[in-house]
Amino acid sequence: MTTLPRPRTELSADEARRIALRAQGFLGAPDRRAGVRGVLRHLGAVQLDTISVLARSHELVPYARLGPVGRRTVDTAYWTEQHAFEYWSHAACILPIEEWPHFAFRRRAYRRRPQWYHDLPDGAYDAVVQQLRQRGPLTATELGGAKNGGPWWDWSASKVAVERALMYGEVVCTERRGWKRVYDLAERAVPADLLHDELDDTECLRRLVALAGKALGVGTRADIADYHRLKGEQFDAVVADSGLVPVRVEGWDKPAWADPDALADEPRGRHRTTLLSPFDSLIWERARTERIFSFTHRLEAYVPKQKRIHGYFAMPLLAGGHLLGRVDPAREGTTLVAKQVSLDSPKAVAPLARALREAATWVGCDTVRIERVDRPELARPLAAAVS
């Protein structure tokens, strides 16, 4: 009788870092045959955001893992053949369609919600659902207009109604068109075998905790709960049945859990060199990023310009399994402009140049221009390397 080895329960800080990188698709050969859809299934959630500098964040996430896959290919992979849906997870996220049943707990919570920020006129909800039933997938504009003409949050009755139907699960966002949500009835957009709310809250949470643990490789209670914006007590209620293994990580002052598959062997393989979206799931939790990479990451897009340190949309540089600096990019015609560069050491020059050249080619730029470098002595070597 063969005895299987017990999973490790003590991890060095370096082992935890490499486990996290492999779990997120940055260590080892990328699965190019599975492509963008494989990345989405592997991560379980890809965050959406309105900001577009090089590209939108949901495009940057598969690019960071697969290389310069076509941007149209990315959107097609997400939004065709009932492969994905958009819902509230870590934030507004694209999710694999297989996860539809797992969010029944959240749909039920929204249906029980006693207070909404918007009042809804009588009949508005039913009118929106009826329009979708009769006319097929529509944007809020096509449903009668998204806004009343006031501030950003001044939604029209039809917009309030369709967003509420989205939260309830009667309506699904099936794609983004010109960054507008396209809504359809769940009964048409979700495969019949997945269109149910049969899982109770406990089972939904158990599955989401297990999936988050697998996507992270290893994490604390806060790390794993935050992946799908669960509460700490929700994590506590199901972690014992999730299949995750309690571990201790060198230098971490809180208990951690790991995916047992991630502990089965030593994480090895080729490291990806790339620029990361600030909304990439490898780094979207600041405390975790500092703990694993000794790297302070903060999106400064919403910080007043005079108070920014690294720039509007500073993208961390990942190379050799470490975060070595960041660059705040912009596009001017066919030139990719590195408006502000922050580098930890001279060793970051060559990988940053490689990452900038690859990113430029991906977005259709043929030149790279360096504007400011926080370490002036590295400005000339970096300019030479990118040229």
C-alpha positions as CSV (number, residue, x, y, z in Angstrom):
1,M,0.0,0.0,0.0
2,T,1.4,3.4,-1.1
3,T,1.3,6.1,1.4
4,L,0.8,9.6,-0.1
5,P,3.1,12.3,1.3
6,R,1.4,14.7,3.7
7,P,1.2,18.3,2.4
8,R,3.8,20.7,3.8
9,T,2.5,22.9,6.6
10,E,5.6,25.1,7.0
11,L,6.5,27.4,4.1
12,S,9.4,29.8,3.7
13,A,8.6,33.3,2.5
14,D,10.2,32.5,-0.8
15,E,8.2,29.3,-1.2
16,A,5.0,31.3,-0.5
17,R,5.9,33.9,-3.1
18,R,6.6,31.3,-5.8
19,I,3.4,29.4,-5.0
20,A,1.4,32.7,-5.3
21,L,3.1,33.4,-8.7
22,R,2.3,30.0,-10.1
23,A,-1.2,30.0,-8.8
24,Q,-1.8,33.4,-10.6
25,G,-0.2,32.2,-13.9
26,F,3.1,34.0,-13.7
27,L,5.5,31.0,-13.1
28,G,5.7,28.2,-15.5
29,A,4.7,27.9,-19.2
30,P,1.5,29.6,-20.0
31,D,-1.4,27.5,-21.3
32,R,-1.7,29.2,-24.7
33,R,-4.1,26.5,-26.0
34,A,-6.6,27.4,-23.3
35,G,-5.9,31.1,-24.1
36,V,-7.9,33.9,-22.6
37,R,-10.7,31.6,-21.5
38,G,-8.2,29.5,-19.7
39,V,-6.8,32.5,-17.8
40,L,-10.4,33.5,-16.8
41,R,-11.2,30.0,-15.5
42,H,-7.8,29.8,-13.7
43,L,-8.2,33.1,-11.9
44,G,-12.0,32.8,-11.3
45,A,-12.4,36.6,-11.6
46,V,-11.0,39.4,-13.8
47,Q,-11.8,42.9,-12.6
48,L,-13.3,45.5,-14.8
49,D,-12.5,49.2,-14.6
50,T,-13.2,52.3,-16.7
51,I,-9.6,53.5,-16.9
52,S,-7.9,52.9,-20.2
53,V,-4.3,53.9,-20.7
54,L,-2.5,51.2,-22.5
55,A,-5.7,49.2,-22.6
56,R,-8.5,48.4,-20.1
57,S,-7.6,46.3,-17.2
58,H,-9.6,43.2,-18.3
59,E,-7.4,43.2,-21.4
60,L,-4.2,43.7,-19.5
61,V,-4.8,40.7,-17.2
62,P,-4.6,38.0,-20.0
63,Y,-1.9,40.0,-21.8
64,A,0.3,39.9,-18.6
65,R,0.1,36.1,-18.6
66,L,0.0,35.1,-22.3
67,G,1.8,37.9,-24.0
68,P,0.5,40.1,-26.9
69,V,-2.8,38.3,-27.6
70,G,-5.0,40.4,-29.8
71,R,-7.3,42.8,-28.0
72,R,-10.3,41.9,-30.1
73,T,-9.5,38.2,-29.4
74,V,-9.7,39.1,-25.6
75,D,-13.2,40.5,-25.9
76,T,-14.4,37.8,-28.1
77,A,-13.1,35.1,-25.7
78,Y,-14.9,36.7,-22.8
79,W,-18.2,37.5,-24.4
80,T,-19.1,34.8,-26.9
81,E,-20.7,31.3,-26.6
82,Q,-22.1,31.9,-23.1
83,H,-18.6,31.6,-21.6
84,A,-18.7,34.4,-19.0
85,F,-20.9,36.9,-17.2
86,E,-20.3,40.1,-15.3
87,Y,-21.3,40.4,-11.6
88,W,-20.2,41.8,-8.3
89,S,-17.3,39.7,-7.0
90,H,-14.0,41.4,-5.9
91,A,-15.6,44.4,-7.6
92,A,-17.4,44.5,-11.0
93,C,-15.7,41.4,-12.5
94,I,-15.9,39.1,-15.5
95,L,-16.6,35.6,-14.1
96,P,-16.6,32.1,-15.7
97,I,-20.2,31.1,-16.5
98,E,-19.6,28.0,-14.4
99,E,-19.6,30.2,-11.3
100,W,-23.1,31.5,-11.8
101,P,-24.6,29.1,-9.2
102,H,-21.9,30.1,-6.6
103,F,-23.3,33.6,-6.4
104,A,-26.8,32.6,-5.5
105,F,-26.0,33.7,-1.9
106,R,-25.3,37.2,-3.1
107,R,-28.4,37.4,-5.4
108,R,-30.6,36.3,-2.5
109,A,-29.0,38.9,-0.2
110,Y,-29.7,41.6,-2.8
111,R,-33.4,40.5,-3.1
112,R,-33.7,40.8,0.7
113,R,-32.1,44.2,0.8
114,P,-34.5,46.6,2.6
115,Q,-32.8,49.8,1.5
116,W,-31.7,51.1,-1.9
117,Y,-30.0,54.3,-2.9
118,H,-32.6,54.8,-5.7
119,D,-36.4,54.7,-5.5
120,L,-38.0,52.8,-8.2
121,P,-41.3,53.9,-9.7
122,D,-44.2,51.4,-9.8
123,G,-44.0,49.2,-13.0
124,A,-40.5,50.3,-14.0
125,Y,-38.9,46.9,-13.1
126,D,-41.5,44.9,-15.0
127,A,-41.3,47.2,-18.0
128,V,-37.5,46.7,-18.3
129,V,-37.8,42.9,-18.1
130,Q,-40.6,43.0,-20.7
131,Q,-38.5,45.1,-23.1
132,L,-35.6,42.6,-22.8
133,R,-38.0,39.7,-23.4
134,Q,-39.5,41.2,-26.5
135,R,-36.4,43.0,-28.1
136,G,-33.5,40.8,-26.9
137,P,-30.2,42.1,-25.4
138,L,-30.1,45.9,-24.9
139,T,-28.0,48.6,-23.3
140,A,-29.4,51.0,-20.7
141,T,-29.6,53.7,-23.4
142,E,-31.6,51.4,-25.6
143,L,-33.9,50.6,-22.7
144,G,-34.8,54.3,-22.4
145,G,-31.7,56.2,-21.3
146,A,-29.2,55.6,-18.5
147,K,-29.4,59.0,-16.8
148,N,-31.8,61.8,-16.0
149,G,-29.3,64.5,-17.0
150,G,-27.9,65.3,-13.5
151,P,-24.8,64.1,-11.8
152,W,-23.1,60.8,-12.5
153,W,-25.3,58.9,-10.0
154,D,-28.5,60.5,-11.3
155,W,-29.8,57.3,-13.0
156,S,-33.0,57.0,-14.9
157,A,-35.8,54.7,-13.7
158,S,-34.9,52.2,-16.5
159,K,-31.2,52.2,-15.5
160,V,-32.1,51.7,-11.8
161,A,-34.6,48.9,-12.7
162,V,-32.2,47.0,-15.0
163,E,-29.3,47.2,-12.5
164,R,-31.6,45.9,-9.7
165,A,-32.6,43.1,-12.0
166,L,-28.9,42.4,-12.6
167,M,-28.3,42.2,-8.9
168,Y,-31.3,39.9,-8.4
169,G,-30.1,37.6,-11.2
170,E,-33.1,38.0,-13.4
171,V,-30.9,39.9,-15.9
172,V,-27.3,39.2,-16.9
173,C,-24.7,41.5,-18.4
174,T,-23.6,39.5,-21.4
175,E,-20.9,41.9,-22.8
176,R,-19.6,45.5,-22.8
177,R,-20.3,47.5,-25.9
178,G,-18.5,50.8,-26.1
179,W,-18.1,50.2,-22.3
180,K,-21.8,50.1,-21.9
181,R,-23.3,47.0,-20.3
182,V,-25.4,44.9,-22.6
183,Y,-28.3,43.2,-20.6
184,D,-30.2,40.1,-21.4
185,L,-32.5,37.8,-19.5
186,A,-30.7,35.2,-17.4
187,E,-33.0,32.5,-18.9
188,R,-31.4,33.2,-22.3
189,A,-27.9,34.1,-21.3
190,V,-27.1,31.3,-18.8
191,P,-26.9,27.7,-19.8
192,A,-29.9,25.7,-18.5
193,D,-27.9,23.4,-16.4
194,L,-26.3,26.3,-14.5
195,L,-29.4,28.6,-14.3
196,H,-30.4,27.8,-10.7
197,D,-30.1,29.1,-7.2
198,E,-30.2,25.6,-5.7
199,L,-27.0,25.9,-3.6
200,D,-27.5,27.2,-0.1
201,D,-25.5,30.0,1.3
202,T,-23.0,27.7,3.0
203,E,-22.3,25.7,-0.1
204,C,-21.8,28.9,-2.2
205,L,-19.4,30.3,0.3
206,R,-17.5,27.0,0.6
207,R,-17.0,26.8,-3.1
208,L,-15.9,30.4,-3.4
209,V,-13.4,30.1,-0.6
210,A,-12.0,26.9,-2.2
211,L,-11.7,28.6,-5.6
212,A,-10.1,31.7,-4.1
213,G,-7.6,29.6,-2.2
214,K,-6.7,27.8,-5.4
215,A,-6.4,31.1,-7.4
216,L,-4.1,32.6,-4.7
217,G,-2.1,29.4,-3.9
218,V,-1.6,30.5,-0.3
219,G,-3.2,33.3,1.7
220,T,-4.4,34.6,5.0
221,R,-8.1,34.8,6.1
222,A,-8.2,38.4,4.8
223,D,-6.5,37.5,1.5
224,I,-8.9,34.6,0.6
225,A,-12.1,36.3,1.8
226,D,-11.2,39.5,-0.1
227,Y,-10.9,37.7,-3.4
228,H,-14.7,37.6,-3.8
229,R,-15.4,40.2,-1.2
230,L,-16.6,37.8,1.5
231,K,-16.8,38.7,5.1
232,G,-14.3,37.2,7.6
233,E,-17.1,35.4,9.4
234,Q,-18.3,33.8,6.2
235,F,-14.8,32.5,5.6
236,D,-14.6,31.2,9.1
237,A,-17.9,29.3,8.7
238,V,-16.7,27.2,5.7
239,V,-12.9,27.1,5.6
240,A,-12.7,23.8,7.5
241,D,-14.7,22.1,4.7
242,S,-13.1,24.0,1.9
243,G,-10.2,21.5,1.3
244,L,-7.6,24.3,2.0
245,V,-4.7,23.3,4.3
246,P,-3.6,25.4,7.3
247,V,0.0,26.5,6.9
248,R,2.5,28.7,8.6
249,V,4.5,31.1,6.4
250,E,7.8,32.5,7.5
251,G,7.4,36.2,8.3
252,W,3.6,36.2,8.2
253,D,2.1,37.2,11.5
254,K,-1.3,35.7,10.8
255,P,-2.4,32.1,10.1
256,A,-2.6,31.1,6.4
257,W,-4.2,28.4,4.3
258,A,-3.0,26.9,1.0
259,D,-4.4,24.9,-1.9
260,P,-3.1,21.3,-1.3
261,D,-2.3,21.0,-5.0
262,A,0.0,24.0,-4.7
263,L,1.9,22.2,-1.9
264,A,2.4,19.0,-3.8
265,D,5.6,20.0,-5.6
266,E,8.1,22.7,-5.8
267,P,6.9,25.6,-8.0
268,R,9.4,25.9,-10.8
269,G,9.5,27.2,-14.4
270,R,10.0,30.3,-16.4
271,H,9.1,33.7,-14.9
272,R,7.0,36.1,-16.9
273,T,8.4,39.7,-17.4
274,T,5.6,42.1,-17.8
275,L,3.8,45.2,-16.7
276,L,0.8,44.6,-14.4
277,S,-2.5,46.4,-14.3
278,P,-3.0,48.0,-10.9
279,F,-6.2,45.9,-10.8
280,D,-4.5,42.6,-11.5
281,S,-5.5,40.0,-9.0
282,L,-1.8,39.2,-8.2
283,I,-1.6,42.6,-6.5
284,W,-5.1,44.0,-5.9
285,E,-4.8,43.5,-2.1
286,R,-2.3,46.0,-0.8
287,A,-1.4,44.3,2.5
288,R,-0.8,41.0,0.7
289,T,1.4,42.6,-2.0
290,E,3.6,44.2,0.7
291,R,3.8,40.9,2.6
292,I,4.7,38.8,-0.4
293,F,6.8,41.1,-2.5
294,S,7.9,43.8,0.0
295,F,6.4,46.2,-2.5
296,T,4.0,49.0,-1.7
297,H,1.3,49.3,-4.4
298,R,-1.3,52.0,-4.6
299,L,-3.5,53.1,-7.4
300,E,-3.1,56.9,-7.6
301,A,-5.7,57.7,-10.3
302,Y,-8.0,59.0,-7.6
303,V,-5.3,60.9,-5.7
304,P,-5.0,64.6,-6.4
305,K,-2.3,65.1,-9.0
306,Q,0.0,67.2,-6.7
307,K,0.0,64.3,-4.2
308,R,0.8,61.5,-6.5
309,I,4.1,59.7,-6.0
310,H,4.4,57.3,-8.9
311,G,1.7,58.6,-11.3
312,Y,-1.9,58.3,-12.5
313,F,-1.9,54.6,-13.6
314,A,1.5,53.3,-12.4
315,M,1.9,49.7,-13.6
316,P,4.2,47.5,-11.5
317,L,7.1,45.7,-13.3
318,L,7.1,42.0,-12.6
319,A,10.4,40.3,-13.5
320,G,12.2,37.2,-12.2
321,G,9.3,36.7,-9.8
322,H,9.8,40.0,-8.1
323,L,8.3,43.5,-8.4
324,L,11.2,45.7,-9.3
325,G,9.6,49.1,-10.0
326,R,6.8,50.7,-11.9
327,V,6.0,52.9,-14.8
328,D,3.2,55.4,-15.4
329,P,2.4,55.0,-19.1
330,A,0.6,57.1,-21.8
331,R,0.1,56.9,-25.5
332,E,0.8,59.7,-28.0
333,G,-0.1,58.6,-31.5
334,T,2.2,55.6,-32.1
335,T,4.5,56.5,-29.2
336,L,4.3,54.8,-25.9
337,V,5.4,57.4,-23.3
338,A,6.8,56.3,-19.9
339,K,5.8,59.5,-18.1
340,Q,7.3,58.5,-14.8
341,V,9.6,55.5,-14.1
342,S,10.4,54.3,-10.6
343,L,13.1,51.6,-10.4
344,D,14.4,49.7,-7.3
345,S,17.9,49.0,-8.8
346,P,19.9,49.0,-12.0
347,K,18.9,45.3,-12.4
348,A,15.5,46.5,-13.3
349,V,16.6,48.5,-16.4
350,A,16.8,45.6,-18.9
351,P,13.5,43.9,-17.9
352,L,11.6,47.2,-17.9
353,A,12.9,48.0,-21.4
354,R,11.8,44.6,-22.6
355,A,8.4,45.0,-21.0
356,L,7.9,48.5,-22.5
357,R,8.9,47.3,-26.0
358,E,6.5,44.4,-25.8
359,A,3.7,46.6,-24.5
360,A,4.3,49.1,-27.2
361,T,4.1,46.5,-29.9
362,W,0.9,45.1,-28.4
363,V,-1.0,48.4,-28.5
364,G,0.3,49.4,-31.9
365,C,3.1,51.8,-31.0
366,D,6.4,51.7,-32.8
367,T,8.5,53.9,-30.4
368,V,9.0,54.3,-26.7
369,R,9.9,57.6,-25.0
370,I,11.1,57.9,-21.5
371,E,10.2,61.2,-19.7
372,R,11.1,61.0,-16.1
373,V,13.1,58.5,-14.1
374,D,13.3,58.6,-10.3
375,R,16.9,57.6,-10.3
376,P,18.6,60.0,-12.8
377,E,21.6,57.8,-13.2
378,L,19.4,55.1,-14.8
379,A,17.7,57.4,-17.3
380,R,20.3,57.1,-20.0
381,P,20.8,53.3,-19.7
382,L,17.0,52.8,-19.9
383,A,16.6,55.1,-22.9
384,A,19.4,53.2,-24.7
385,A,17.8,49.8,-23.7
386,V,14.4,50.7,-25.1
387,S,15.8,52.1,-28.3
